[in-house]
C-alpha cells in the first residue's frame, strides 16, 4: 500500500497549507473542528488516515468545499 501512504502524505501536506493560509494554528483549527490537536497533527504528517466524516469536518473548519482538500498533485 505504498500508494496509500503517499496519498495520505499529500493530503496532509495540502491540509496544512490550507490551514496556514487560513491563518489558523493547529490548536485553533483542531478546536474549531472539534478534534484533538494531536489527531490533526497526525493527519498533516500523513500518519493518520481520516474517515470521510472527518474530511467533511476538516473542510467545514476551513470553510471550503470538500473537493478543495483533494486539489493537490
C-alpha positions in Angstrom: 0.0 0.0 0.0 2.8 2.4 -0.8 0.4 4.5 -2.9 -1.9 4.9 0.0 0.7 6.3 2.4 1.9 8.7 -0.3 -1.8 9.9 -0.8 -2.0 10.4 3.0 1.2 12.4 2.9 0.0 14.6 0.0 -3.4 15.1 1.7 -1.8 16.0 5.0 0.7 18.5 3.4 -2.2 20.1 1.5 -4.4 20.3 4.6 -1.5 22.0 6.5 -1.0 24.5 3.6 -4.7 25.4 3.6 -4.8 25.7 7.4 -1.8 28.1 7.3 -3.4 30.1 4.5 -6.4 30.5 6.7 -4.2 31.9 9.5 -5.1 29.1 11.9 -2.8 27.5 14.3 -3.0 23.7 14.6 -4.6 24.1 18.0 -7.2 26.7 16.9 -8.1 24.6 13.8 -8.5 21.4 15.9 -10.7 23.3 18.4 -12.8 24.7 15.5 -13.2 21.2 14.1 -13.9 19.6 17.5 -10.9 17.3 17.0 -7.8 16.7 19.2 -4.7 18.7 18.1 -2.6 15.5 18.1 -5.1 13.9 15.6 -4.9 16.9 13.3 -1.1 16.7 13.6 -1.1 13.1 12.6 -3.2 13.8 9.5 -0.9 16.7 8.5 2.1 14.4 8.9 0.5 11.7 6.8 0.4 9.1 9.6 -3.3 9.2 10.2 -5.9 8.2 7.7 -9.0 10.4 8.2 -12.5 9.0 7.6 -14.9 10.6 5.1 -16.7 12.1 8.1 -13.5 13.7 9.4 -12.7 15.0 6.0 -16.1 16.7 5.9 -15.4 18.2 9.3 -11.9 19.5 8.2 -13.5 21.1 5.1 -16.1 22.8 7.3 -13.4 24.0 9.7 -11.6 25.7 6.8 -14.9 26.9 5.3 -14.2 25.3 1.9 -15.8 22.7 -0.3 -14.6 19.1 0.4 -13.2 18.9 -3.2 -10.7 21.6 -2.4 -9.0 19.3 0.1 -8.1 17.0 -2.8 -6.8 19.6 -5.2 -3.1 18.6 -4.8 -0.7 16.9 -7.2 
